């Protein structure tokens, strides 16, 4: 049985929650880093350790 959901229904789509968490952490790190890449790498490094 197929269920149709709204494509960006954050409540129902787990990856959307992951992206939201990741973007939020990167935004908070931007004030401490010179580039978006550095902030992103730091967030991913911390998340994976």
Phi and psi in radians as a Rosetta constraint file:
Dihedral C 1 N 2 CA 2 C 2 CIRCULARHARMONIC -1.599 0.35
Dihedral N 2 CA 2 C 2 N 3 CIRCULARHARMONIC 2.477 0.35
Dihedral C 2 N 3 CA 3 C 3 CIRCULARHARMONIC -2.040 0.35
Dihedral N 3 CA 3 C 3 N 4 CIRCULARHARMONIC 2.283 0.35
Dihedral C 3 N 4 CA 4 C 4 CIRCULARHARMONIC -1.689 0.35
Dihedral N 4 CA 4 C 4 N 5 CIRCULARHARMONIC 2.241 0.35
Dihedral C 4 N 5 CA 5 C 5 CIRCULARHARMONIC -2.189 0.35
Dihedral N 5 CA 5 C 5 N 6 CIRCULARHARMONIC 2.847 0.35
Dihedral C 5 N 6 CA 6 C 6 CIRCULARHARMONIC -1.167 0.35
Dihedral N 6 CA 6 C 6 N 7 CIRCULARHARMONIC 2.298 0.35
Dihedral C 6 N 7 CA 7 C 7 CIRCULARHARMONIC -0.931 0.35
Dihedral N 7 CA 7 C 7 N 8 CIRCULARHARMONIC -0.649 0.35
Dihedral C 7 N 8 CA 8 C 8 CIRCULARHARMONIC -1.992 0.35
Dihedral N 8 CA 8 C 8 N 9 CIRCULARHARMONIC 0.621 0.35
Dihedral C 8 N 9 CA 9 C 9 CIRCULARHARMONIC -1.283 0.35
Dihedral N 9 CA 9 C 9 N 10 CIRCULARHARMONIC 1.704 0.35
Dihedral C 9 N 10 CA 10 C 10 CIRCULARHARMONIC -0.986 0.35
Dihedral N 10 CA 10 C 10 N 11 CIRCULARHARMONIC -0.633 0.35
Dihedral C 10 N 11 CA 11 C 11 CIRCULARHARMONIC -1.121 0.35
Dihedral N 11 CA 11 C 11 N 12 CIRCULARHARMONIC -0.536 0.35
Dihedral C 11 N 12 CA 12 C 12 CIRCULARHARMONIC -1.786 0.35
Dihedral N 12 CA 12 C 12 N 13 CIRCULARHARMONIC -0.236 0.35
Dihedral C 12 N 13 CA 13 C 13 CIRCULARHARMONIC -1.981 0.35
Dihedral N 13 CA 13 C 13 N 14 CIRCULARHARMONIC 1.847 0.35
Dihedral C 13 N 14 CA 14 C 14 CIRCULARHARMONIC -1.101 0.35
Dihedral N 14 CA 14 C 14 N 15 CIRCULARHARMONIC -0.583 0.35
Dihedral C 14 N 15 CA 15 C 15 CIRCULARHARMONIC -1.158 0.35
Dihedral N 15 CA 15 C 15 N 16 CIRCULARHARMONIC -0.532 0.35
Dihedral C 15 N 16 CA 16 C 16 CIRCULARHARMONIC -1.127 0.35
Dihedral N 16 CA 16 C 16 N 17 CIRCULARHARMONIC -0.644 0.35
Dihedral C 16 N 17 CA 17 C 17 CIRCULARHARMONIC -1.158 0.35
Dihedral N 17 CA 17 C 17 N 18 CIRCULARHARMONIC -0.665 0.35
Dihedral C 17 N 18 CA 18 C 18 CIRCULARHARMONIC -1.113 0.35
Dihedral N 18 CA 18 C 18 N 19 CIRCULARHARMONIC -0.829 0.35
Dihedral C 18 N 19 CA 19 C 19 CIRCULARHARMONIC -1.083 0.35
Dihedral N 19 CA 19 C 19 N 20 CIRCULARHARMONIC -0.700 0.35
Dihedral C 19 N 20 CA 20 C 20 CIRCULARHARMONIC -1.084 0.35
Dihedral N 20 CA 20 C 20 N 21 CIRCULARHARMONIC -0.784 0.35
Dihedral C 20 N 21 CA 21 C 21 CIRCULARHARMONIC -1.079 0.35
Dihedral N 21 CA 21 C 21 N 22 CIRCULARHARMONIC -0.814 0.35
Dihedral C 21 N 22 CA 22 C 22 CIRCULARHARMONIC -1.090 0.35
Dihedral N 22 CA 22 C 22 N 23 CIRCULARHARMONIC -0.817 0.35
Dihedral C 22 N 23 CA 23 C 23 CIRCULARHARMONIC -1.101 0.35
Dihedral N 23 CA 23 C 23 N 24 CIRCULARHARMONIC -0.668 0.35
Dihedral C 23 N 24 CA 24 C 24 CIRCULARHARMONIC -1.113 0.35
Dihedral N 24 CA 24 C 24 N 25 CIRCULARHARMONIC -0.783 0.35
Dihedral C 24 N 25 CA 25 C 25 CIRCULARHARMONIC -1.138 0.35
Dihedral N 25 CA 25 C 25 N 26 CIRCULARHARMONIC -0.706 0.35
Dihedral C 25 N 26 CA 26 C 26 CIRCULARHARMONIC -1.128 0.35
Dihedral N 26 CA 26 C 26 N 27 CIRCULARHARMONIC -0.754 0.35
Dihedral C 26 N 27 CA 27 C 27 CIRCULARHARMONIC -1.009 0.35
Dihedral N 27 CA 27 C 27 N 28 CIRCULARHARMONIC -0.719 0.35
Dihedral C 27 N 28 CA 28 C 28 CIRCULARHARMONIC -1.191 0.35
Dihedral N 28 CA 28 C 28 N 29 CIRCULARHARMONIC -0.503 0.35
Dihedral C 28 N 29 CA 29 C 29 CIRCULARHARMONIC -1.446 0.35
Dihedral N 29 CA 29 C 29 N 30 CIRCULARHARMONIC -0.299 0.35
Dihedral C 29 N 30 CA 30 C 30 CIRCULARHARMONIC -1.031 0.35
Dihedral N 30 CA 30 C 30 N 31 CIRCULARHARMONIC -0.545 0.35
Dihedral C 30 N 31 CA 31 C 31 CIRCULARHARMONIC -1.226 0.35
Dihedral N 31 CA 31 C 31 N 32 CIRCULARHARMONIC -0.349 0.35
Dihedral C 31 N 32 CA 32 C 32 CIRCULARHARMONIC -1.709 0.35
Dihedral N 32 CA 32 C 32 N 33 CIRCULARHARMONIC -0.151 0.35
Dihedral C 32 N 33 CA 33 C 33 CIRCULARHARMONIC -2.213 0.35
Dihedral N 33 CA 33 C 33 N 34 CIRCULARHARMONIC 2.715 0.35
Dihedral C 33 N 34 CA 34 C 34 CIRCULARHARMONIC -1.387 0.35
Dihedral N 34 CA 34 C 34 N 35 CIRCULARHARMONIC -0.502 0.35
Dihedral C 34 N 35 CA 35 C 35 CIRCULARHARMONIC -2.280 0.35
Dihedral N 35 CA 35 C 35 N 36 CIRCULARHARMONIC 2.739 0.35
Dihedral C 35 N 36 CA 36 C 36 CIRCULARHARMONIC -1.061 0.35
Dihedral N 36 CA 36 C 36 N 37 CIRCULARHARMONIC -0.678 0.35
Dihedral C 36 N 37 CA 37 C 37 CIRCULARHARMONIC -1.070 0.35
Dihedral N 37 CA 37 C 37 N 38 CIRCULARHARMONIC -0.796 0.35
Dihedral C 37 N 38 CA 38 C 38 CIRCULARHARMONIC -1.092 0.35
Dihedral N 38 CA 38 C 38 N 39 CIRCULARHARMONIC -0.741 0.35
Dihedral C 38 N 39 CA 39 C 39 CIRCULARHARMONIC -1.111 0.35
Dihedral N 39 CA 39 C 39 N 40 CIRCULARHARMONIC -0.756 0.35
Dihedral C 39 N 40 CA 40 C 40 CIRCULARHARMONIC -1.108 0.35
Dihedral N 40 CA 40 C 40 N 41 CIRCULARHARMONIC -0.796 0.35
Dihedral C 40 N 41 CA 41 C 41 CIRCULARHARMONIC -1.088 0.35
Dihedral N 41 CA 41 C 41 N 42 CIRCULARHARMONIC -0.678 0.35
Dihedral C 41 N 42 CA 42 C 42 CIRCULARHARMONIC -1.139 0.35
Dihedral N 42 CA 42 C 42 N 43 CIRCULARHARMONIC -0.779 0.35
Dihedral C 42 N 43 CA 43 C 43 CIRCULARHARMONIC -1.067 0.35
Dihedral N 43 CA 43 C 43 N 44 CIRCULARHARMONIC -0.793 0.35
Dihedral C 43 N 44 CA 44 C 44 CIRCULARHARMONIC -1.149 0.35
Dihedral N 44 CA 44 C 44 N 45 CIRCULARHARMONIC -0.668 0.35
Dihedral C 44 N 45 CA 45 C 45 CIRCULARHARMONIC -1.098 0.35
Dihedral N 45 CA 45 C 45 N 46 CIRCULARHARMONIC -0.821 0.35
Dihedral C 45 N 46 CA 46 C 46 CIRCULARHARMONIC -1.135 0.35
Dihedral N 46 CA 46 C 46 N 47 CIRCULARHARMONIC -0.687 0.35
Dihedral C 46 N 47 CA 47 C 47 CIRCULARHARMONIC -1.162 0.35
Dihedral N 47 CA 47 C 47 N 48 CIRCULARHARMONIC -0.509 0.35
Dihedral C 47 N 48 CA 48 C 48 CIRCULARHARMONIC -1.628 0.35
Dihedral N 48 CA 48 C 48 N 49 CIRCULARHARMONIC -0.043 0.35
